[in-house]
Each structure stands twice: as structure tokens, then as C-alpha cells.
Amino acid sequence: MDSDDKDKIHTQVKLVDRKVLIVDDSASDRLIVKAILSKLGIVNIVEAESANAAIFKLENAADSKKAFDLVISDWSMPGKTGYELLRLIRNDRRLKQTLVMIITSTADANRVSEALKLGIADFVVKPIHHRVLAEKIEKILIAKEN
């Protein structure tokens, strides 16, 4: 087993064809999530530093028939929050079926409840635990396949 194989997280499904958008104003947090996705074998990873940039990328992907399989968004960002991004996604007929995972720095029950009502696929509380995030991403993408 070479060093790349030992770093990979072995999954039950082929995730290499999946397309994921990471939305976070923190470059270091985007890098952490990107590293986890890469270890899952996902290579089609796009980043956005704001909700506005994410909407632009989501709309362009939908228009080109290359929609994202999953959006992983931070809750707290300057400008539009992850919750506002989620609302925009759910209110756009082209995007409303997009799976969304929220990453939040607080496990505020009201915040989680609001997001659950809008149909998030799952959420993760910071600090990000690599194994937990990887397992949740895998679970979401497996469910999408079925």
C-alpha cells in the first residue's frame, strides 16, 4: 500500500464522479473540508468564499446541466449566512433538490431546527472532526444514489 492509499478513507460507494461545492469565508476551513473530500476520493471540488459566489456557481452549474451533488456551507459568513444561502437554494426551482450540509460553530437548537425545516441533509458542529465529517458526507451521497 503506497502513502496515498493509506491516507484515503475507504468508502462503500464510488464518489469520484460526485461534484461538491464548499462555501466558507475562511480559506483554512475550506482547505480542511477539501482535504477530507479528497481523502474520500472526490476530485470535482469547487470552492466559494461567500453565499453570493456560491449562488453564482450553483446557477451556472444548473444551467449547464452539471449540477452539484452536495453543498457544504458554513453557517456564519459575512453578508449572506449559510442559512440565507440554504433559503435561496430551496426557493430556486433549478436548485431546490440540491443536498446541503451546514457547518456551524454552535449547536444552537433554534439554528439547527431552522435549517432542518428547510431540508438540510445534515450538519456538523465545529471544530470539524475529520472522521465524523467524512462519515456524514459518505452517508449523504450514498442516500442520494439510492
C-alpha positions as semicolon CSV with decimal commas, in nm:
position;residue;x (nm);y (nm);z (nm)
1;M;0,000;0,000;0,000
2;D;0,152;0,333;-0,102
3;S;0,126;0,651;0,105
4;D;-0,169;0,783;-0,097
5;D;-0,372;0,467;-0,026
6;K;-0,317;0,479;0,348
7;D;-0,438;0,841;0,358
8;K;-0,758;0,765;0,171
9;I;-1,074;0,698;0,365
10;H;-1,223;0,383;0,217
11;T;-1,588;0,417;0,124
12;Q;-1,862;0,182;0,016
13;V;-1,953;0,375;-0,298
14;K;-1,761;0,532;-0,581
15;L;-1,750;0,903;-0,503
16;V;-1,503;1,013;-0,770
17;D;-1,785;1,130;-1,001
18;R;-1,951;1,346;-0,734
19;K;-1,940;1,727;-0,754
20;V;-1,920;1,920;-0,428
21;L;-1,927;2,293;-0,355
22;I;-1,759;2,415;-0,036
23;V;-1,883;2,756;0,085
24;D;-1,689;2,927;0,363
25;D;-1,533;3,269;0,409
26;S;-1,237;3,104;0,583
27;A;-0,976;2,972;0,339
28;S;-0,833;2,742;0,608
29;D;-1,175;2,587;0,681
30;R;-1,230;2,534;0,306
31;L;-0,891;2,364;0,291
32;I;-0,982;2,128;0,576
33;V;-1,310;2,026;0,411
34;K;-1,139;1,991;0,072
35;A;-0,876;1,759;0,223
36;I;-1,149;1,540;0,372
37;L;-1,335;1,525;0,040
38;S;-1,011;1,435;-0,139
39;K;-0,949;1,151;0,104
40;L;-1,297;1,023;0,017
41;G;-1,187;1,011;-0,346
42;I;-1,389;1,314;-0,457
43;V;-1,198;1,512;-0,717
44;N;-1,461;1,753;-0,851
45;I;-1,446;2,009;-0,570
46;V;-1,533;2,375;-0,618
47;E;-1,489;2,649;-0,358
48;A;-1,679;2,971;-0,291
49;E;-1,584;3,233;-0,032
50;S;-1,938;3,371;0,008
51;A;-2,305;3,285;-0,037
52;N;-2,325;3,519;-0,336
53;A;-2,032;3,347;-0,506
54;A;-2,192;3,010;-0,426
55;I;-2,526;3,107;-0,582
56;F;-2,347;3,221;-0,897
57;K;-2,162;2,887;-0,921
58;L;-2,474;2,685;-0,840
59;E;-2,683;2,864;-1,104
60;N;-2,413;2,827;-1,371
61;A;-2,375;2,458;-1,294
62;A;-2,752;2,402;-1,308
63;D;-2,779;2,592;-1,637
64;S;-2,501;2,380;-1,789
65;K;-2,666;2,057;-1,665
66;K;-2,366;1,985;-1,439
67;A;-2,535;2,040;-1,104
68;F;-2,361;1,993;-0,772
69;D;-2,434;1,676;-0,576
70;L;-2,367;1,842;-0,242
71;V;-2,310;2,188;-0,097
72;I;-2,116;2,209;0,230
73;S;-2,165;2,556;0,375
74;D;-2,053;2,740;0,683
75;W;-2,341;2,896;0,875
76;S;-2,169;3,217;0,983
77;M;-2,033;3,424;0,696
78;P;-2,023;3,797;0,632
79;G;-2,303;3,913;0,404
80;K;-2,545;3,629;0,348
81;T;-2,523;3,347;0,602
82;G;-2,530;2,976;0,528
83;Y;-2,894;2,978;0,633
84;E;-2,974;3,251;0,380
85;L;-2,786;3,051;0,116
86;L;-2,995;2,747;0,206
87;R;-3,316;2,953;0,169
88;L;-3,202;3,079;-0,173
89;I;-3,128;2,724;-0,284
90;R;-3,466;2,596;-0,165
91;N;-3,650;2,882;-0,338
92;D;-3,487;2,826;-0,678
93;R;-3,665;2,558;-0,883
94;R;-3,335;2,458;-1,051
95;L;-3,152;2,417;-0,721
96;K;-3,410;2,312;-0,463
97;Q;-3,320;1,942;-0,483
98;T;-2,953;2,015;-0,410
99;L;-2,825;1,845;-0,096
100;V;-2,689;2,088;0,161
101;M;-2,479;2,023;0,470
102;I;-2,426;2,305;0,718
103;I;-2,115;2,351;0,931
104;T;-2,175;2,564;1,238
105;S;-1,967;2,681;1,531
106;T;-2,258;2,645;1,771
107;A;-2,504;2,364;1,833
108;D;-2,784;2,618;1,888
109;A;-3,109;2,416;1,880
110;N;-3,301;2,700;1,712
111;R;-3,039;2,733;1,440
112;V;-3,038;2,360;1,369
113;S;-3,419;2,345;1,381
114;E;-3,447;2,628;1,126
115;A;-3,209;2,453;0,891
116;L;-3,382;2,116;0,935
117;K;-3,715;2,275;0,840
118;L;-3,558;2,386;0,512
119;G;-3,433;2,035;0,449
120;I;-3,061;2,021;0,517
121;A;-2,907;1,682;0,458
122;D;-2,704;1,706;0,780
123;F;-2,493;1,940;0,992
124;V;-2,156;1,935;1,164
125;V;-2,050;2,139;1,467
126;K;-1,701;2,292;1,471
127;P;-1,433;2,204;1,545
128;I;-1,452;1,971;1,248
129;H;-1,368;1,611;1,331
130;H;-1,239;1,460;1,009
131;R;-1,385;1,114;1,060
132;V;-1,731;1,248;1,156
133;L;-1,747;1,480;0,855
134;A;-1,627;1,205;0,621
135;E;-1,888;0,959;0,751
136;K;-2,169;1,216;0,716
137;I;-2,066;1,309;0,361
138;E;-2,048;0,943;0,263
139;K;-2,392;0,875;0,418
140;I;-2,549;1,169;0,232
141;L;-2,401;1,072;-0,103
142;I;-2,494;0,704;-0,061
143;A;-2,853;0,803;0,018
144;K;-2,859;1,021;-0,294
145;E;-2,751;0,724;-0,505
146;N;-3,041;0,508;-0,380
